[in-house]
Amino acid sequence: MPRRQLGRHMRELRTGIGYTIATAAELVQWSPAMLQRVEKGQVDKVRDVDVRELCRIYDASPTVAEALIGLARQASAKEWWHAYGDLIPENFDVYVGLETAAKLLTVYQSELVPGLFQIPEYARSLIRTGRPRDSATEVDRRVQLRVKRQAMVARSVAPVRIDGVFHESVLRRMIGSTTIMAAQLSALAEASTKPNVNLRILPFAAGYPTGAQIGPFTVLEFGADSKGIPVEPPVVYMEGFTGALYLEKPGTVQQYGEAYEALKSAALGEQESRKMFRDLAKEYGRDR
């Protein structure tokens, strides 16, 4: 996954500055085939000096250059713990780049409304709590970035598909105020009406459908080519307090897929879930 992310960012930098593969390869003194393999994530090891030179040619910022060098150093990892701020600058969001490339997100959430569905007030409350020393301007910037990500769900052309199961605790946990929660749950109800979004609620009464405790996770899939072969292997993502875990071993991905199916089978149906979103939104509204 780090290797493919490195290639994806390299390709975006090159096309952003208007260079062809041939032009960029000549500038870095590579063959076009070599640069193409790097951009496709097919090279096991890319030297720091080569990444730095490509970043210079593409006029990348020092933060981006440092982040891409960090990705290159971990290029062959199959199970990767990304400690925030370790090798890769903390303000470089590895996950968002991966999320943007995905065609299908399978999401289980037991703690919070996922960022792709957070209304600005809900996001602002979380960011203020988690980053109390940030200025109001910085908080606003982070909120805007989170909301901007949501365009991939709402866009009219090829929106990302989302299949999600939210534990009932996500809806009951107070974030900000009853007013914010009422608006957030109403927004979830509305989002669940989109043809590319399937949201279900796992009620407390369902217990542990997996037979064991399981935390929030997302499985990202990237579509297939004309022959039905996956463009990239699927990745399981789990966010932690000090870092994030990325898993792509086929057996591991399959286990999480099976766990998700167990959670989904025990969850309420789509219409029942939408009704519960709306009923709880009304409850929060009455509590104001």
KAWOWO-V694539 format. One line per field, one symbol per residue. ss: DSSP state (a for helix, b for strand, c for the rest). psi: psi as a letter, one per 40 degrees, with the letter a starting at -180 (. if undefined). burial: I if it has 9 or more other C-alpha atoms within 8 Angstrom, else O. Layout:
ss = ???
psi = ???
burial = ???
This chain:
ss = caaaaaaaaaaaaaaaacccaaaaaaaacccaaaaaaaaccccccccaaaaaaaaaaccccaaaaaaaaaaaacccccbbbbbccccccccccaaaaaaaaccbbbbbbcccccaaaccaaaaaaaaaaacccccaaaaaaaaaaaaaacaaaaccccccbbbbbbbaaaaacccccaaaaaaaaaaaaaacccccbbbbbbcaaaccccccccccbbbbbccbcccccbccccbbbbbcccbbbbbccaaaaaaaaaaaaaaaaacccaaaaaaaaaaaaaaaaacc
psi = ddddddddddddddddeeiidddddddefiiddddddddefehdhhiddddddddddefiidddddddddddefdehdhhhhhhehdhidehhdddddddeidhhhhhhedihideehidddddddddddgdeiiddddddddddddddededeidhfiihhhihhidddddhhhciddddddddddddddeeidehhhihhideebgdeeihhiiihhhieiiaeeehhdiiihhhhhadeaihhhehddddddddddddddddeiiiddddddddddddddddde.
burial = IIIIIIIIIIIOIIIOOOIOIIOIIIOIOIIIOIIIIIIIIIOOOIOIOIIIIIIOIIOIOOOIIIIIIIIIIIIIOOIOOIOIOOOIIOOIOOOOIIOOOIIIIIIIIIIOIOIIIIIIOIIIIIIIOOOOOIOOOOIIOIIIOIIOOIOIIOOOOOIIIIIIIIIIIIIOOOIIOIIIIIIIIIIIIOIIOOOIIIIIIIIOOIOOIIOOOOOIIIIIIIIIOOOOOIOOOIIIIIIOOOIIIIIIOOOIIOOIIOIIOIIIOIIIOIOOIIIOIIOIIIIIIOOO
